């Protein structure tokens, strides 16, 4: 027999990581929100673990970079996220010994 609100039982609270959107609420990808920002225009942000793997450094080192404001990041509530485009610009600004520099005298 089914449990939950259908048979008069209590509804359990949403579990961690589950969506808080009620069933039956239409959610459209790319739909323009009330403030004029569409979900498709926002960059896909990545977490600390993804950045540490991409850079080949520890998550601890990424957290140090964040604490010392050495790496571009975005705070979303208490979470730290990174814009991949900003990270690529940050990396490009720190490159040394590029192909263009070879053969040039300082």
N, C-alpha and C positions, 0 to 999 in steps of 0.2 A: 504494500500500500504506500502511496506517495506521502511524503512528509512536507512540513513547511506551512505556508499560509493557505494552501489549498484545502487542507483538512483541519484548519483551526489552530495548528501549532505555531510556535514562535518562529520567526524568520531569523536565521543566524546572520551576524554582521559580516560584511565583506571581508575576505581574507586579504592579507598583505599581497600587493601586486595585482589585485583584481581591479577591474574597472568599477568606478562608482556611478557609471551611467545606468539609469534605470532601463529595464527592458522595455522595448517599445518606443524609446526615445530615438528619433532619427538622427544619425550622425553621418554626415557626408564629408568625405575627404575633399579638401580644396574648397569647401564652401566658405564664402566670405562671412567673417564674424561681424559682430555689431560694431567693432572698432575699426573695421576696414582692413584688417590683416587676414590674409588667407593662409590656411595651414600649409599649402604648397609653396608659399613664398618664404617660409621659415627654413633656415638651414638645419640639417640633421646634426644634432650635437652628439658628441661621443663622451664616454666616461673615462676615468683615470686609468682603468685597466687597459682599455683600448689604446690610449696614448702611450702607456708604458711599453706595450708590446710593439707598437709601430716604431717607437724610438729606440727600442732595445735597451731600455733602462728599467729600474725597479719602480714600483708604484710609490715607494718611499721617496725616491728622488723626484718624481713628478710632484708629489705633495710638497717637497722642499721648494721646488721652482714656483709653485703656487704661493706658498707662504712668503717667499721673497719677491713676488711679483716679477719673476723672470720669464714667465710664459703666459701668453694670453689665455684667459679663461672667463667663464660666465658662471655666476652664482644663480642657481635656480632654487630658491628657498635655502635649505641647508646643503644642497647638492652642488658639486663642482662639475661643470661640463665644459667641453672644448669645441670650438667651431673648426672643422678640418681646414677650411680655407684660410683662416687666421693662422693656424698652426703651420701651414705650408709657407705663408708669407714670413712668419717668424723664422722658420728654418732657412729659407732663401736668404734672409738678411744675415744669417750667421755662417753661411758657407765660406770656406776658404779653399784655395787651391783648385778653383774651378778650371775647366778647360779654357775659358777665356783668359785666365790669368797666366797660363803657361806661355812662355816665350816673351813675356813682357818684363822689362827691367823696372825695378822699383825706383 
